[in-house]
Amino acid sequence: MKKAIHLAAFNRNIGDNGLNLAIEKMLSSFLEIDRMEIVGNAFEKNKIDKLNEYDVIIFGGGGLIH
């Protein structure tokens, strides 16, 4: 199974987190999904290196769609 990481704002409010959970639920039969909080996260070299380990990067969902 391919590995994915979901970059989003998690647990900020019920509606936003509901969208995150829906995205992950729809994709979970195809992807093994990890999470990375995007709010307040400094994307230093070690974080970028970690992102490069994944086959798929899911960006957004709750709190990031304006």
N, C-alpha and C positions, 0 to 999 in steps of 0.2 A: 504494500500500500504506500502511496506517495505521502510525503510529510509536508504539512503546511503550517504556517504561522499566521495568526489573525492579529493584526495591529488595529486596535480600536480603543475607544474610551469605554471601559467596563464599569458596571455598577454605579453609574452616575445618576440615573433615574430609571424607573420601571420601563418606560416606553423605549428608551434608547437600548437598554439591556435586552429587552424583548426582541429587538431587531438583531442584535448580536447573536442571541441564542437561536433565532430562526435561521440565520445564515449558516451557523455551525451545524445545526440539525440537518439542513438540506444537503450539506456537503459531507457530513460525517461518514456516509457509506462509501465514499470515494477517497477520502483523505483522513489521515491521522492529524488532528489539529491541536497545536499548542497556541498559547495566547501571549501577547506582549502588550502591556499598557502603553498607550501613546501619549497620554496627558502627563506632563511633568517628566517625561523620560528624555534624558540627554542621550542622543544617538552618537555615542563615542565609537571608536574603532572596534572595540570588543563587541558592541551590539550589532554593528554592521557585519562583522565576521560571523556572528551567530545567524543573522538573517541569510547569509550565503549558504548555510547548511541545509536550507529548506528547498524543496522542489517548487513550492507555490507560496506566494505571499498574498494574503487576503487583506486589503486595506480598507478600513472604514466599516461602516455600520452605524450603530448607535452613537450619537454625539458628534459624528464627523461629517454628516451630510447636512449641508446648509443650503 
